[in-house]
């Protein structure tokens, strides 16, 4: 390749030589093959990462030896809103059981 073609890309649709940094053909608007190649590589990379993530999640999942009740209790223990609701229920229960001394 000579210096003139190193700085350009030929449009696959209309064969116009476009500047290397042009993302689309200036004549017909066709997307640059360089852009298409970059998008394809990015798509493949994203798909590979998704598959790797799914595989690692599948291998790190606990076995279903535990019951659903145990799973629910663990989830409640980790959830701050559930913890606050449980604490509030305890406070209300204690308040309801307290007896007040009659005033003289």
Backbone bond lengths (Angstrom), bond angles and torsions (degrees), N, CA, C in turn:
res aa  C-N    CA-C-N  psi(-1)  N-CA   C-N-CA  omega(-1)  CA-C   N-CA-C  phi
1 X - - - 1.459 - - 1.521 109.77 -
2 X 1.303 115.40 142.38 1.460 118.67 176.86 1.520 109.56 -95.58
3 X 1.309 116.74 175.69 1.467 122.37 -175.23 1.521 111.62 -62.76
4 X 1.333 117.50 -32.03 1.466 120.57 -178.30 1.524 111.03 -67.06
5 X 1.316 118.57 -39.22 1.463 120.73 -179.40 1.520 112.30 -81.86
6 X 1.320 117.86 -19.31 1.465 120.45 177.29 1.521 111.31 -68.57
7 X 1.323 117.59 -27.98 1.459 121.91 -177.59 1.525 112.67 -97.01
8 X 1.323 117.75 5.84 1.462 121.95 -176.02 1.524 110.66 -136.17
9 X 1.308 114.57 164.06 1.461 120.58 169.35 1.518 108.29 -133.83
10 X 1.323 115.82 141.05 1.462 121.23 -178.35 1.520 108.90 -88.45
11 X 1.312 115.89 129.09 1.461 121.49 178.97 1.527 109.36 -66.01
12 X 1.327 117.94 128.92 1.467 119.56 179.24 1.533 112.63 -71.04
13 X 1.329 117.77 -16.38 1.469 121.26 -179.18 1.530 112.00 -88.60
14 X 1.344 116.05 -52.37 1.472 118.98 -173.84 1.529 113.33 -116.81
15 X 1.304 118.28 -1.40 1.474 126.09 177.51 1.526 114.95 68.68
16 X 1.331 118.46 9.70 1.460 120.50 176.91 1.524 109.00 -65.73
17 X 1.337 116.76 139.78 1.459 120.43 174.47 1.527 108.27 -83.76
18 X 1.319 115.81 119.69 1.466 122.09 -178.68 1.515 109.68 -108.42
19 X 1.327 115.90 157.51 1.460 120.51 176.47 1.526 108.82 -62.36
20 X 1.313 115.78 147.02 1.464 121.68 -175.47 1.526 112.26 -56.61
21 X 1.336 117.37 -37.26 1.459 120.86 -176.32 1.523 113.77 -83.63
22 X 1.340 117.78 -5.64 1.468 120.83 179.23 1.527 109.00 -70.46
23 X 1.341 115.84 128.60 1.464 120.33 -179.19 1.521 112.01 -83.06
24 X 1.334 116.56 -18.96 1.463 121.30 178.84 1.522 108.74 -140.14
25 X 1.309 115.64 156.17 1.463 121.60 179.00 1.521 109.64 -64.94
26 X 1.326 115.85 134.61 1.459 120.44 -179.15 1.528 111.92 -71.03
27 X 1.318 118.02 -22.18 1.463 120.66 -177.85 1.532 112.19 -91.73
28 X 1.329 116.77 -51.35 1.468 118.91 -172.93 1.527 113.91 -110.94
29 X 1.332 117.97 -10.77 1.463 121.17 177.79 1.515 114.81 83.71
30 X 1.323 118.06 6.20 1.466 120.85 178.41 1.528 109.46 -64.62
31 X 1.316 116.34 143.06 1.464 121.15 -179.51 1.517 110.20 -70.21
32 X 1.324 114.92 140.26 1.458 121.70 179.65 1.529 110.55 -60.17
33 X 1.333 117.90 138.26 1.465 120.57 175.74 1.532 111.69 -60.06
34 X 1.326 116.64 -28.61 1.465 119.99 177.96 1.529 110.51 -67.38
35 X 1.330 116.50 -40.41 1.465 120.93 177.84 1.522 109.63 -66.02
36 X 1.334 116.52 -44.32 1.467 120.46 179.46 1.526 111.37 -61.23
37 X 1.332 116.69 -40.25 1.461 120.47 178.77 1.524 110.79 -65.88
38 X 1.334 116.77 -40.27 1.465 120.53 179.21 1.526 110.83 -65.71
39 X 1.337 117.15 -41.49 1.467 120.82 178.36 1.525 111.13 -64.70
40 X 1.328 116.93 -40.05 1.463 120.84 178.86 1.525 110.58 -64.50
41 X 1.328 116.83 -42.66 1.462 120.57 179.13 1.524 110.71 -64.78
42 X 1.327 116.45 -40.38 1.465 120.79 179.01 1.528 110.07 -65.30
43 X 1.311 117.37 -41.68 1.458 122.15 179.54 1.527 110.72 -63.10
44 X 1.327 116.60 -43.86 1.465 120.85 178.33 1.520 110.71 -63.06
45 X 1.321 116.61 -41.92 1.459 121.30 179.50 1.524 110.91 -63.54
46 X 1.332 116.69 -43.91 1.462 121.22 179.35 1.521 110.48 -63.53
47 X 1.321 117.12 -42.36 1.471 121.63 179.41 1.531 110.37 -63.97
48 X 1.330 116.96 -41.43 1.459 121.15 178.59 1.528 110.68 -63.21
49 X 1.343 116.70 -43.25 1.464 120.74 179.19 1.525 110.98 -63.90
50 X 1.337 117.11 -39.57 1.462 121.07 179.44 1.530 110.54 -63.76
51 X 1.338 116.47 -44.31 1.463 120.11 179.16 1.523 110.69 -64.32
52 X 1.334 117.21 -43.20 1.463 120.83 178.37 1.520 110.75 -60.96
53 X 1.324 116.44 -40.95 1.460 121.39 179.63 1.524 110.62 -64.80
54 X 1.324 117.21 -43.52 1.464 120.82 178.69 1.520 110.85 -62.66
55 X 1.330 116.67 -41.81 1.459 120.17 -179.80 1.523 111.25 -65.43
56 X 1.331 117.31 -41.43 1.463 119.30 -179.60 1.523 110.74 -70.04
57 X 1.345 117.64 -35.38 1.465 120.30 176.70 1.516 110.89 -66.70
58 X 1.320 117.32 -39.80 1.462 120.69 -179.61 1.519 110.52 -65.51
59 X 1.323 117.53 -37.63 1.460 119.64 -178.54 1.522 112.21 -77.70
60 X 1.334 118.02 -20.30 1.461 119.57 -178.55 1.521 112.79 -97.26
61 X 1.335 117.68 -0.96 1.462 120.28 178.86 1.519 109.60 -71.69
62 X 1.339 116.61 141.65 1.461 118.37 177.24 1.527 109.86 -71.02
63 X 1.309 115.41 155.98 1.454 118.80 177.46 1.514 109.15 -69.19
64 X 1.293 117.03 159.93 1.457 120.80 -178.75 1.523 110.54 -83.44
65 X 1.318 117.42 26.10 1.453 120.84 176.98 1.520 111.85 -68.31
66 X 1.321 117.60 -27.30 1.458 120.12 -179.76 1.518 109.44 -84.24
67 X 1.305 115.38 153.92 1.459 119.80 -178.13 1.524 110.66 -81.04
68 X 1.317 115.74 165.66 1.462 121.07 178.04 1.523 110.25 -65.17
69 X 1.336 117.21 -35.13 1.466 120.28 178.73 1.522 110.72 -62.05
70 X 1.323 116.33 -41.97 1.467 120.11 178.75 1.528 110.23 -64.14
71 X 1.326 116.25 -42.32 1.463 120.25 178.53 1.521 110.79 -61.65
72 X 1.336 116.62 -42.36 1.464 120.75 -179.87 1.525 110.11 -64.07
73 X 1.324 116.48 -44.06 1.470 119.72 -179.80 1.529 110.94 -62.69
74 X 1.324 116.60 -39.87 1.464 119.74 178.09 1.523 110.69 -64.31
75 X 1.321 116.40 -41.65 1.465 120.39 179.28 1.517 110.64 -64.25
76 X 1.320 116.88 -41.08 1.465 121.05 178.97 1.521 109.82 -64.21
77 X 1.318 116.84 -40.39 1.464 120.34 179.82 1.525 111.56 -63.26
78 X 1.318 117.75 -32.06 1.457 120.99 -178.40 1.523 113.14 -84.81
79 X 1.331 117.67 -21.96 1.459 121.76 -175.87 1.524 110.67 -84.23
80 X 1.343 119.03 118.36 1.464 120.98 -178.06 1.526 112.81 -62.97
81 X 1.334 118.28 -33.60 1.464 119.94 179.01 1.520 110.22 -66.67
82 X 1.321 116.56 -41.32 1.461 119.79 178.61 1.520 110.35 -65.50
83 X 1.324 116.52 -38.93 1.464 120.04 177.86 1.523 110.18 -61.66
84 X 1.327 116.92 -42.66 1.466 120.74 -179.78 1.526 110.66 -66.04
85 X 1.330 117.53 -41.21 1.463 120.60 178.59 1.525 111.10 -63.83
86 X 1.330 116.76 -41.80 1.466 120.24 178.02 1.522 110.76 -62.95
87 X 1.319 116.31 -43.24 1.466 120.41 179.66 1.528 110.23 -63.66
88 X 1.319 117.01 -42.56 1.464 120.73 179.68 1.531 110.28 -63.58
89 X 1.324 117.41 -39.63 1.467 120.96 177.96 1.525 110.32 -63.31
90 X 1.334 117.14 -39.10 1.475 120.22 177.61 1.524 110.78 -64.60
91 X 1.328 116.68 -41.82 1.468 120.67 179.77 1.525 109.82 -63.18
92 X 1.315 117.06 -46.64 1.464 120.26 179.78 1.521 111.47 -63.22
93 X 1.322 116.59 -39.21 1.465 119.89 179.76 1.519 110.49 -64.95
94 X 1.326 117.16 -39.53 1.474 119.83 179.57 1.518 110.44 -69.63
95 X 1.308 116.79 -37.42 1.463 120.27 -179.91 1.526 110.18 -65.55
96 X 1.318 117.25 -38.34 1.461 120.98 -178.15 1.524 111.41 -69.87
97 X 1.325 117.52 -30.16 1.464 119.75 -177.68 1.516 112.63 -86.86
98 X 1.315 117.88 -15.54 1.465 119.91 179.51 1.522 109.00 -70.47
99 X 1.298 114.64 137.84 1.465 118.89 175.66 1.511 108.02 -103.68
100 X 1.264 114.83 141.42 1.459 118.75 178.67 1.515 108.34 -98.42
101 X 1.314 114.39 140.82 1.462 119.33 178.49 1.522 108.33 -75.97
102 X 1.288 115.49 135.02 1.464 117.07 177.02 1.517 110.16 -67.08
103 X 1.306 116.02 141.50 1.469 120.42 -179.85 1.518 109.20 -82.45
104 X 1.293 115.59 146.92 1.457 120.85 -179.58 1.482 111.53 -93.42
